[in-house]
Amino acid sequence: MSAGLLARAGFDVLLLESGGPDNDVLCSGLLNPEAQAALGVSPPAHVLRDPLAPLLQYHDRDNCVRLEYDPRYVNTSRPAFDAWLREEAQAQGVKIHYETRAKRISHDERGISLATSAGELSCRVLLDCTGWRALSRKQSERRPAPAVHAFQGTITADLPPGSMWAIFDSALTDYYAWIVPKGGQRFLLGAGYLQASEVTRDQADNPWGKLTRMLDYLDALGCSVELEDAKPLGSPITTPTDMRQLWWGERGVVPVGEASGMVSPSSGDGISFCLQGGISIAQTLTQFRSELSSPVSEDLHRRILRRYLAGMAPALSELRFNILKARTAADPLWRNAAVRLLPLFLRRPVQHLDWAAGHARSA
Ligand SMILES: Cc1cc2nc3c(=O)[nH]c(=O)nc-3n(C[C@H](O)[C@H](O)[C@H](O)COP(=O)(O)OP(=O)(O)OC[C@H]3O[C@@H](n4cnc5c(N)ncnc54)[C@H](O)[C@@H]3O)c2cc1C
């Protein structure tokens, strides 16, 4: 998105992607209201998935609480969404090199030099959009950002069509587990775990073992489930616990999105932050264009950063609040107290569902 805006502003923009045109980032493909607002347009029909705007059922197994509300998400296919954004960027003049991995960033008298799997490149500004891999951070002296390890696979289940669940169960995970509908009886089933958690170890013989407690829960609810994938796929989700863990690069290398550490640690939503960051950095660089004819000094980097972060002020306050929410949700007692404030926070109705009735099918 930032690439398209920059190309329209007259910059030469080259996007490197280590995957191919059908690259698939592990994700549930839900666009929160902030992501929808940043996009400004609705994605085309082939990107959208049914049900378009699923209701969310909140299951708190520690406190036996079940709620339902409209989270105002839009349901998409993540690979189709990314491919659409890249096509839009190309139409606006961005060049894309697929199967090209950025390997090492260095600085020389011309500016920034980037070693890639297809040779050396040089540029004045490098936007690090490498997601949780956070290339520039890895090369710096900063500690890696905290992350949970998420696993997600596709199931077919006789759940009511459109079921989207967030399941909190401290016996399963300190994070949460989810079910996301992807049309008909197909669902994504996933959970996040503290890194190196027992649940995720030694599972070569039974890769779905990480999600056993979730599968048992569905079984207890009387649902029959078929596993569509041979195994759930895994990937870190960055989960900042403090705003000081965010990383903002140096001398013309500017991290955007998850590479900067911006992902909600309470929900795992990260798409909105990379879209909002993309818009802000594109506007910032456009403003500083005349100063970019020479390599970016430390002083110029600081000024670029100030403007970039000012443009992201609403996103940064949201992330601050998400950090607080994640702390609250991790403790069953606090979570149960805080959930009572949900209608006030959402400013829309939240329906209380009967816990026992939800489990009646298993009786
Ligand atoms: C299981 C799971 C479910 C999630 N569900 C949601 C959701 O429903 N909604 C939501 O908002 N967020 C969700 N997230 C979080 C979200 O996927 C990320 O926060 C978001 O994708 C971050 O976007 P990004 O552009 O910063 O990085 P990414 O989307 O990770 O993109 C990085 C891109 O850079 C490429 N790349 C990486 N390294 C290199 C390199 N060295 N050289 C060249 N290319 C490179 C990768 O191939 C990739 O295409 C989920 C995450 C997980 C793990």
The ligand as an SDF file (V2000), in Angstrom:
LIG
                    3D

 53 58  0  0  0  0  0  0  0  0999 V2000
   -2.1100  -17.7790   12.6950 C   0  0  0  0  0  0  0  0  0  0  0  0
   -2.1700  -16.2890   12.5180 C   0  0  0  0  0  0  0  0  0  0  0  0
   -3.3890  -15.6780   12.2790 C   0  0  0  0  0  0  0  0  0  0  0  0
   -3.4500  -14.2760   12.1150 C   0  0  0  0  0  0  0  0  0  0  0  0
   -4.6690  -13.7210   11.8120 N   0  0  0  0  0  0  0  0  0  0  0  0
   -4.7550  -12.3840   11.6260 C   0  0  0  0  0  0  0  0  0  0  0  0
   -5.9880  -11.7890   11.2420 C   0  0  0  0  0  0  0  0  0  0  0  0
   -6.9940  -12.4770   11.0320 O   0  0  0  0  0  0  0  0  0  0  0  0
   -6.0340  -10.4420   11.0880 N   0  0  0  0  0  0  0  0  0  0  0  0
   -4.9310   -9.6600   11.2760 C   0  0  0  0  0  0  0  0  0  0  0  0
   -5.0260   -8.4190   11.1520 O   0  0  0  0  0  0  0  0  0  0  0  0
   -3.7340  -10.1970   11.6030 N   0  0  0  0  0  0  0  0  0  0  0  0
   -3.6130  -11.5450   11.7680 C   0  0  0  0  0  0  0  0  0  0  0  0
   -2.3960  -12.1130   12.0550 N   0  0  0  0  0  0  0  0  0  0  0  0
   -1.2150  -11.2430   12.1360 C   0  0  0  0  0  0  0  0  0  0  0  0
   -0.8180  -10.8260   10.7290 C   0  0  0  0  0  0  0  0  0  0  0  0
   -0.7540  -11.9560    9.8680 O   0  0  0  0  0  0  0  0  0  0  0  0
    0.5420  -10.1110   10.7100 C   0  0  0  0  0  0  0  0  0  0  0  0
    0.6810   -9.2600   11.8000 O   0  0  0  0  0  0  0  0  0  0  0  0
    0.6670   -9.3240    9.4060 C   0  0  0  0  0  0  0  0  0  0  0  0
    0.6780  -10.2190    8.3320 O   0  0  0  0  0  0  0  0  0  0  0  0
    1.9360   -8.4870    9.4190 C   0  0  0  0  0  0  0  0  0  0  0  0
    2.0340   -7.8860    8.1590 O   0  0  0  0  0  0  0  0  0  0  0  0
    3.4250   -7.4370    7.5850 P   0  0  0  0  0  0  0  0  0  0  0  0
    3.1640   -6.9080    6.2270 O   0  0  0  0  0  0  0  0  0  0  0  0
    4.1040   -6.5840    8.5770 O   0  0  0  0  0  0  0  0  0  0  0  0
    4.2810   -8.7980    7.4850 O   0  0  0  0  0  0  0  0  0  0  0  0
    3.9250  -10.1350    6.6870 P   0  0  0  0  0  0  0  0  0  0  0  0
    2.4880  -10.2070    6.3630 O   0  0  0  0  0  0  0  0  0  0  0  0
    4.5470  -11.2430    7.4750 O   0  0  0  0  0  0  0  0  0  0  0  0
    4.6870   -9.9530    5.3160 O   0  0  0  0  0  0  0  0  0  0  0  0
    6.0560  -10.0610    5.2230 C   0  0  0  0  0  0  0  0  0  0  0  0
    6.3460  -10.4210    3.7730 C   0  0  0  0  0  0  0  0  0  0  0  0
    7.7290  -10.2930    3.5530 O   0  0  0  0  0  0  0  0  0  0  0  0
    8.2170  -11.4760    2.9560 C   0  0  0  0  0  0  0  0  0  0  0  0
    9.5820  -11.6020    3.4840 N   0  0  0  0  0  0  0  0  0  0  0  0
    9.9650  -11.9350    4.7500 C   0  0  0  0  0  0  0  0  0  0  0  0
   11.2940  -11.8930    4.8630 N   0  0  0  0  0  0  0  0  0  0  0  0
   11.7640  -11.5050    3.6480 C   0  0  0  0  0  0  0  0  0  0  0  0
   13.0640  -11.2660    3.1540 C   0  0  0  0  0  0  0  0  0  0  0  0
   14.1560  -11.3900    3.9120 N   0  0  0  0  0  0  0  0  0  0  0  0
   13.1860  -10.8760    1.8450 N   0  0  0  0  0  0  0  0  0  0  0  0
   12.0880  -10.7170    1.0460 C   0  0  0  0  0  0  0  0  0  0  0  0
   10.8350  -10.9550    1.4830 N   0  0  0  0  0  0  0  0  0  0  0  0
   10.6800  -11.3140    2.7730 C   0  0  0  0  0  0  0  0  0  0  0  0
    7.2890  -12.5900    3.4000 C   0  0  0  0  0  0  0  0  0  0  0  0
    7.2790  -13.6470    2.4520 O   0  0  0  0  0  0  0  0  0  0  0  0
    5.9580  -11.8640    3.4580 C   0  0  0  0  0  0  0  0  0  0  0  0
    5.2480  -11.8810    2.2400 O   0  0  0  0  0  0  0  0  0  0  0  0
   -2.2850  -13.5020   12.2140 C   0  0  0  0  0  0  0  0  0  0  0  0
   -1.0450  -14.1190   12.4430 C   0  0  0  0  0  0  0  0  0  0  0  0
   -0.9900  -15.5030   12.5810 C   0  0  0  0  0  0  0  0  0  0  0  0
    0.3610  -16.1590   12.7900 C   0  0  0  0  0  0  0  0  0  0  0  0
  1  2  1  0
  2  3  1  0
  2 52  2  0
  3  4  2  0
  4  5  1  0
  4 50  1  0
  5  6  2  0
  6  7  1  0
  6 13  1  0
  7  8  2  0
  7  9  1  0
  9 10  1  0
 10 11  2  0
 10 12  1  0
 12 13  2  0
 13 14  1  0
 14 15  1  0
 14 50  1  0
 15 16  1  0
 16 17  1  0
 16 18  1  0
 18 19  1  0
 18 20  1  0
 20 21  1  0
 20 22  1  0
 22 23  1  0
 23 24  1  0
 24 25  2  0
 24 26  1  0
 24 27  1  0
 27 28  1  0
 28 29  2  0
 28 30  1  0
 28 31  1  0
 31 32  1  0
 32 33  1  0
 33 34  1  0
 33 48  1  0
 34 35  1  0
 35 36  1  0
 35 46  1  0
 36 37  1  0
 36 45  1  0
 37 38  2  0
 38 39  1  0
 39 40  1  0
 39 45  2  0
 40 41  1  0
 40 42  2  0
 42 43  1  0
 43 44  2  0
 44 45  1  0
 46 47  1  0
 46 48  1  0
 48 49  1  0
 50 51  2  0
 51 52  1  0
 52 53  1  0
M  END
$$$$
